[in-house]
Amino acid sequence: MQGNNDYPLSEVPEESRKGLISMAAVLLGFTFFTATMWAGGSLGTAFNLNELMGIIVIGNLLLGIYAAALGYIAYKTGLNTVLLGRYCFGEHGSKLSDFVLGFTQIGWYAWGVATIAIVLTTLLNISESWQIPLMIVFGFGFCITASIGFRAMELLSKISVPLMLVFIAISFYQGLVDVGGMVALIGLEPTDSMQYSAAITVVIGTFISGGTQATNWSRFSKTGRIAVLATLAAFFIGNGLMVFIGAFGAMIYQQADIVDVLVAQGFMVTAILMLFANIWTTQDNTIYNFAAAGCNLFRTKQRKLITIVGAGIGTLLAIFGMYNLLIPFLVLLGTFIPPIGAVIMANFWFVHRAAPPKLNDISLPTFDYCGLAAYFIGSLTAYLSPWMPPIVGMIAAAASYMLLVTITASHKQAAKVS
């Protein structure tokens, strides 16, 4: 793999493609994340179980379809999202998506670094003065597997994902025992309120940024079927499970994080193991995403260097309080990230008819104003929409892009005729 550099500025060749188990393990490790459970916790106190399951299914199905569509494009082209952005935003215009996607991923990394330091000091009952040193240790420690590349993250995920599933099963069983069974769980009434559309937005926002950049791994798929199935497994089933577990814990124990729930259930050692497995498998994926965006932004193949720099930035953000900004951050992601993926999909299927030329075989404009305008239209529409901003933003971005491309092509044709 180019010295384990994972092709930051080029297509993934056939000899480096992976099978379903490898792809699913890495992507599930990515979506098994504490922050998603926290978002689920806000839903668990606002809806009864029947309403909650409907929200989880709808929100994660939409998220899964979106991520799987991008996953198929990544398989077909061998490119990740930031490289695909050159086709529809231009050589330099694509740096907009690099910045937006890179910023969101470094935000998640900061949140994860702060989370493990704060939770660990609480669990071990040690002084808060240890939190900043621990943030520094984990901030740079979690980037080790990402700096090595796909193979290291694959190995970590193949160990961690099965372990986490076992821990989740133990916690779920104990939760049912403590609440008095399924009938009692179904009978629990919500204590807070939230609009249905806002709940769907929170579910989609939990991993819309990650779904947009899951192409960093789905481009390694051997077949389109593997890319789609692995992505659906992660973003529909995996992310949905995390939302549900967070809601489940909040409904019974008033704790969304499964680590806190396991502690409440008396499983301290399991809780610590879950904490490390849960955070690490997402942190290395997140900083890997940041490095991919950074490589395209600066047109450099120094992925490992960008990874370490990103870890440093994320650690600083963690030290300065990123931990307290989760829910506003999710709403931000759900509004401004989806239009990027929508424009890329419209470019792939509408402009190139699912067969774009190789990146080095096509002359691209410095700025593609159709793509950039469509992204801003989609983002503005999502921001102003009172109903499911992510969905509205994607539709507006894709539709406006196709319209602008059609008008531009018509004008060019008319100019040639005249």
Sequence and secondary structure as in RCSB ss.txt:
>XXXX:A:sequence
MQGNNDYPLSEVPEESRKGLISMAAVLLGFTFFTATMWAGGSLGTAFNLNELMGIIVIGNLLLGIYAAALGYIAY
KTGLNTVLLGRYCFGEHGSKLSDFVLGFTQIGWYAWGVATIAIVLTTLLNISESWQIPLMIVFGFGFCITASIGF
RAMELLSKISVPLMLVFIAISFYQGLVDVGGMVALIGLEPTDSMQYSAAITVVIGTFISGGTQATNWSRFSKTGR
IAVLATLAAFFIGNGLMVFIGAFGAMIYQQADIVDVLVAQGFMVTAILMLFANIWTTQDNTIYNFAAAGCNLFRT
KQRKLITIVGAGIGTLLAIFGMYNLLIPFLVLLGTFIPPIGAVIMANFWFVHRAAPPKLNDISLPTFDYCGLAAY
FIGSLTAYLSPWMPPIVGMIAAAASYMLLVTITASHKQAAKVS
>XXXX:A:secstr
 TTTT  TTS   GGG B HHHHHHHHHHHH  HHHHHHHHHHHTTS HHHHHHHHHHHHHHHHHHHHHHHHHHH
HHS  HHHHHHHHH TTTTHHHHHHHHHHHHHHHHHHHHHHHHHHHHHTT  GGGHHHHHHHHHHHTHHHHHH H
HHHHHHHHHHHHHHHHHHHHHHHHHHHHHTSHHHHHT   SS   HHHHHHHHHHHHHHHHHHTHHHHTTBSSHH
HHHHHHHIIIIIIHHHHHHHHHHHHHHHS  SHHHHHHHTT HHHHHHHHHHHHHHHHHHHHHHHHHHHHHHHT 
  HHHHHHHHHHHHHHHHHTTGGGGHHHHHHHHHHHSHHHHHHHHHIIIIISTT    GGGS   S  HHHHHHH
HHHHHHHHH SS HHHHHHHHHHHHHHHHHHHHHHHHHHHHH 
